[in-house]
């Protein structure tokens, strides 16, 4: 029994530590509820900061716990987020956790609660959640005033490409509010009676001053500014170097600017020394080398902004990264025409280490010499084989000689070598014109190239040597930059020498020879075709002793003054390609090939003509239609020049249109013009033919014609048709009759016009002159040669009687006006004394006046005028027979009675009392003088 008691006691003592372990490790504590939960609001970062503790933990107990957190918005029951937070918890430890809200915290009330569960491996499963803590409220709207409209968040900083939520709070629920992003209307979603939210997706960077968002109601608009940052890039090309082994500089490419002032920041860490420095520049950072002879550096560059952190690293050896400072004081000295000495200085490195310097010589922008020289303080080098009067550039850069890594910056200096005499003779050619049998020579020469002038050309010497008179020399000096001169020669042979002169001396002479007589110009002209490279041509030599060939041409069109060009070729050359930047398509160029003899005399070998590229003719000839008949007409364009065209004229196309739609005649072919009209086309394949006869036409028809040339490139324009109308078939016969008649009538009219005064004087003078009448001469010659002209001054004028037919009364006018009731008025016989009545002119004027007055008193148709001759004339039965005894005028003897009797009454028979008077009957309209 005692043994059993001892055994039991021993077993209990052994079991006691095990139970103690189970009590400490395996036992599960009761669920621990979070306590003292408090919430603070960070409006800048839009975060809720939570703080709480867990009680009932043993003093030495440390457990891994999980906290489940729920967040609600507007109401505690509207949970919007649930998440777990794991951490190790000790007794009396205050725990912290933050939650960032997508919706600005000012736009909604938030509620937070949590519960916990022990998640420690020492606690056996199953595990249980504790009770939920009570809801804690976070209300950021308490700090808002009474403004009717608020927009949040204020001054939000976001990264490009992210999403942003903006909200507004309206105190006036009836207000109609519209919101805009950069003046673009934006639609949102209503969260509460007074809260609207707007989700902006993938925002982009617009400007450094931010992106504007505003809302407009009935009052003043409210808005916010979104500051958008570009995504921070990782630094590129990170490297370090030293210039003097005393300090080093690290550089990098920061990439695109994020757009935020002062961000990002760059920090340089060195891991071996544990040092770091904040960089003052966004692409460079300086580091001071210490005196502990550290050669290896492990640098890490960290770029950081509000959203991201980027870093790059480099392992740098100080000795292998030496980049010397550029040398200085580079100067030339002892410069001649072909040599120059260059000197310069360098900055020392460390304890006067040597530098490797490279001297480069440039001409016309290209490196033509390069030399490496070891330098400690001063450098010097002689440059040779230079060209006279040439501008050069010398430049130097240096590198660390022990460990080459990078050249220093270049320094440069320009200099010009001295002048020397020109190296080559000028390229000379001539143009010979014969005026009155004497040659006038125009000399041309090309300026020497810069390589050959060896200085500025001042003038050209022209020496004219008469080969027939060797002692006769003519020297001309032509100032530069002239490139031509004229020389008039006689009919001798000459050699002309041309040299170019600069300040040092003359060039070698160039010689041309000129004969005093014209050469053979009757050389057949050949055609050549141009290519993209120019005009290829070849020729056959005429002499085995030729010293060379010259091809000459004019650069411009033929209608412009010639700009003479030439090309010298060697004696073995029988072909070349002539190219020029002045060549243009559609322009004819003429080439002349000369062979140069041993005496430098030029002989015309061949002529060539061609186009770089043929074009279609630009204009048509002026066509004149003639020889027009009812069935044909002739077209002529003889004044059309073919040499000035844009291609070789191969012939002409003759187009004919007929409004009657006739069929094409023989030789013509039907064709369709660009305007879709149909016409007939005839091809003339002879370019020298410049006339064409249109045959087999219809009379009285309208035709349209056009003549256009064609080349290998096409034909001329087709927009200038002219019209011609064929005449009637018999119109030419009528013309042959009418035209001569019209011509004859015109001749008669012209003759009448020229002789009008003569005809008037002869046939119908204003006052007939009996002495000038050709009738009198005719009567004298045929009837009575003794007839004479009665002189008015030798007789007394006759009397005129006016007879009134109804009453049979008559009135006689003798110079005074009487009443018609008087039967007769008999004038008194005049005396033979001179007086007013003896003048015929006065008497005629008196009779004329009385007669005109009497006409006004006699009714029309009632009176007749009878003329009573003052001389008696016996009346015979045959009045046409001439009187046997012609009356002779009575000279102031007596007055003979004159009577006027009415017409139609029988003349009274003659009586003895009336034998000496005669009665003459005057018909109406008959006058007697």
Secondary structure, DSSP 4 states (H G I P E B T S, - for coil): -HHHHHHHHHHHHHHHHHHHHIIIIISPPPP--EEEEEEEEETTTTEEEEEEEE-S--TT-EEEEEEEEEEEESSTT-EEEEEEEEEEEETTPEEEEEEE-SS-GGGS-EEEEEEEEE--TTSPSP----PPPPPEEE-GGGG--S-SEEEE-SSEEEETT--EEEEEEES-TT---EEEETTEEE--EE-SSSEEEEEEPS-----TT-EEEEEE-SSS-EEEEEEEEPPPPPPEEEEEEESSSSEEEEEEE--S--S-TT-SEEEEEETTTTEEEE-SSSSEEEEEPPTT---EEEEEEEEE-SS-EEEEEEEEESGGGBBPPP-EEEEEES--SS-EEEEEE----TTT--EEEEEEEEETTEEEEEEEEEESSEEEEEE-SPPTT-EEEEEEEEEESSS--B----EEEEEEPPP---SS--EEEEEEEEETTEEEEEEEEEPPPHHHHSS---EEEEEEEESSSTT-EEEEEEETT--EEEEE--SS-EEEEEEEE-SS-BPPPEEEEE-SS-------EEEEEEETTEEEEE---S-TT--EEEEEEESS-TTS---EEEEEE-TT--EEEE--TT--TT-EEEEEEEEE-TTSBEEEEEEEEEESS----SS----EEES--SS-EEEE-TT--STTSSS---EEEEEEEETT-PPPPTT-EEEE-TTS-EEEEEEE--TT--EEEE-SPPTT-EEEEEEEEEETTEE--S---EEEE---TTHHHHHHHHHHHHHHHHHHHHHHHHTHHHHHHHH--SS--GGG-HHHHHHHHHT-TT--PPPGGGSPPPEEEEEETTT--EEEESSS---TT-----PPPPPSS--TTT-HHHHHHHHHHHHHHHHTTSPTTSEEEEEEESS-----S-TTSPPSS-----SSS-PPP-----TTSPPPPP-STTTT-EEE---TT----
